[in-house]
Amino acid sequence: MKILILNSGSSSIKFQLIDMPSENVIGKGLIEKIGLKDASITVKNAADKKEVIKLNIPNHAKGIEFLLSIITDEKLNIISSLDEISAVGHRIVHGGQAFSKSVMINDDVMHGIEACVELAPLHNPANIKGVEAMELAIPGIPQVAVFDTAFHHSIPEHRAIYALPIEFYKKYGLRKYGFHGTSHQYVSLRAKEIYGDDRTENVITCHLGNGGSLAAIKNGESIETSMGFSPTDGLMMGTRCGSIDPGAIPFIADHEDLDMHGVSTLINKKSGLLGISGISSDYRDVSLAAEKGNEDAELALKMFHYDVKKYIGTYIAALGGIDTIIFTGGIGENSALARREILKGLDGLGIKINHDKNDATMGVEADISHDDAKVRVAVIPTNEEVMIARDTFNIVNQ
């Protein structure tokens, strides 16, 4: 059963075609710069043969139309007909309080996703465009919504609700939702396959990239996560400030004469690694600058590493112990420096890595724990697309 996985952004569409239940990827690619003159589609087949086509893509509907024509092109040998696509799985960023699990998309579900637009104004509208475009392209094909927030619905209320007047929660759903849920779920399930139940009762997953979050997972369920009502909360990230004193917001607004839009731009797009280093939002660039003696870059790295360490300690307390720590995401999978600095000094908690293994691990699955460490430390590349494909496959075949 071939399932098309779509992750629709405001001007892009990432896609994979996955054969289920084998989970073999038979085609994947990216549509970029939708609505701009230099739009393009990049497609790879299972043999890694790549095709890059530049063309006019005015909207998502046209992008999907082009995508479907390319994956059925004989030259790429991905599929011969659209009849081979049995279902479509969509990454939907925000499901609000309404969606605690993946669901088959119908009119009621679409209304529910639309109602969450105010919670994710940059993401949900683009996700909706992807669903609508597929319905135009292949009318009646089963489509499934897989929500980034769903995995964190198991977080207990006393950890999820903010200490604001309770009517804000009851009227507006103002609470911690968390994000990266599909990634946290995937790597925690993969850890269970690797280590078994005994080593995965208490797990901390570290999804570290330009955006980043940690999750505390107990017996397969998220009980705490660092992102909150919005993706701005929690860790210092590429351009996001993460958790700061709320009192700093009116102070900055008064002194810099910023309206709420200006404040939002500041904390979401001008802060984090970029704001502290003054160089880049990319961890690699900041690391290179720090190696050359740039003090602001050194400070940015120290702040980032400490932030992740702080959350690990907090989540060990929340879980009542720790069996396994997982690193994933662009930084988590590829930076030996980040993993080493984050875990430095935690030997007393049974967390100790093998530095040779750590230094040799980049973008591959590996156990980097020291042989005599009580806690396992793993690098597990995330695979949100496979997680979406699994949910889509199970729902369509119910």
Order of alpha helices (4+ residues) and beta strands (2+ residues): beta-beta-beta-beta-beta-alpha-beta-beta-alpha-alpha-beta-alpha-alpha-alpha-beta-beta-beta-alpha-alpha-alpha-alpha-alpha-beta-alpha-alpha-alpha-beta-beta-alpha
